């Protein structure tokens, strides 16, 4: 069963097909440890999944985390 993250593992589960698809499409590196559902949700919102991820960059090799700017939606 897919998880929201695999930070305690060396690699993501093979059965997380959404993460596999995101990796093939180049949204995240092949070593990403964020769950596929989370990754694709962030992509659909127009975000880079790495920006809000708290995962270990030494394992996942992802882009640096970025602070998000809160905006008013009036």
N, C-alpha and C positions, 0 to 999 in steps of 0.2 A: 504494500500500500504506500502511495506517495505521501511524503511528509512536507511540512512547510520549510524545513531546513535540515541539512545533514552536517552541521558544524562539528559534531562529535565523531564523525566518520572521516576516513581518508578520501572517500569518493561517494558520490550520490548513488542511490539504489538504481539498478539497471531498469527497473519497471516504472520509473518516473518518465513516461513518454513525453509529457509536456516539456520537461526540462531538456530532454534529448532533442526535441524539435527546436527549442529556443537556442540550444548550442549550435545545431546545424545551420540555423538562420543567422548566426553571428551576434545575437543579442547579448550573450554572456560567453566567457571563455569556457573551453572544454573541461576545465577543472572546477567550475562553479559548484558551490555547495548549497545554494538557495533552492528551495523547492520549486518545481515547475509551475504550479498554480500561482505562486507569488510572483515569479519571474514574468509570466505572461500577463498577469494583472497589471504589473508596473508598466510593461511595454504598451498595453492597451491604453493606459493613462498618459502615454507619451513620455514616460520617465525611463531613465537608464536604471535597470534593476540594481546595479552596484551602488548607486548613490545613497540609497537608504539602508543598505545591507550592513548588518553587524557581524558578518562572518569574518573568519581569520584570513586576511589577505595573503599571509605566507603559505596557506594551503590552496586557496582558490585562485590566486593570481588575478583577482578582479581589480577594476579601476578604484581609485580612492573614494571614500565616502564623502558626500557633500551635504552641507546643511541646506535644508529646503527653506524657501522663502514662503511664508504664509501670506496669502493675498486676500483682500476683501472681495467677496462676490456679491455685489449689490446690483 
